Amino acid sequence: MAAMTTGHGTAASVRPGVAPSPGTRRRRSAPRMVGGALAAVLGAVVFGVVGLRSDPGVDVLAVARAVPAGAQITDADLQVAHIVVDPVLRVFPVSQRAGVVGRVAAVPLTAGSLLSVGQVGAVSDPPPGQAVIAVGVKAGRVPAGLTLGASVLVLVVPQGTGGPVTPVQAQAVVRAVEPVDSGGMTVVTVQVSAASAVPIASASGDVALVLQNPGG
């Protein structure tokens, strides 16, 4: 084979073979790219399977919409929640949905809450020693933003006595708040002790609600 001479007159041998063209390099790298993509997909699948197997959560029944005490529970009243179950919580697994439908709410069920065993069965609302009454409250005597479950002091102030009076009062928990009627009156349903129910319900005068901190 002929030799090439450099500018200094020394011989330089020609390397056998031909340098790969850009097209050849692309063809050789394509399988590597496909293999890398497949490896990434496989890794994601494996990670997902492992994650599902290690998920300690379970599907349980939750309340989809408010249900009053004594009402029959329908399928539309229920939804599924995925939680990590605490042994203290006596909740219904989703497999018992058919058995819950048609039963009676023992207490008022709040939308978004988990459904527990004690909330279904014989009506136990109000609890022993408690009573539920409704009071009409004039505009300006209802705290703004009054919500269900709020702790309030119910005051009934007699009118027209001509002197200082001691209002009839009782601690209560708000159970429902109706929209203001055409006369500007708001009907609020409250839960009070059984001993306080009759004095409050029979007292005459203006009712006022005082919002309190239950922990105070």
C-alpha angles and dihedrals in degrees: 000000000000119000128222122226124218126223087270092055097249120131120250118195119226114241113236120243134037126270111254115257122235089255091056092051091052092050091051093048095048095077090050091053092049091047091050092050092050091049091052092050092047091050092052092050092049091048091051094049092048090047092052092049092051095046105116093192126109134197114253136171121269133179114265097188138005115284121191121227112273094025122124114251114238130196089253089059091064135074136171125257125188110217143151101252120231112208088231090065112082096202132158118252113227089250089072095057095109090052093052096050109092096025124115127257106240092196134015109288117218121215112253096023126118115257111239131192093249092058095063127067135036114019110262099168125149096032119242111287093021134099135194121223137166124232129191113226125193124228112282094028097080117082112241114257095017107177140185113283094025117144112234142170111231114213125187109193116196115227132218098022094128094224146047113312136189110232121227106248142179140172112249146171120226113243101172140358118206123206117267110273127223091272093056093253123137118204111213122188112212137181115227136165114284089243092056097044099080097044091050096043094047098042117107121218141063117322121222128182122213115199111224139187106247090211094051 
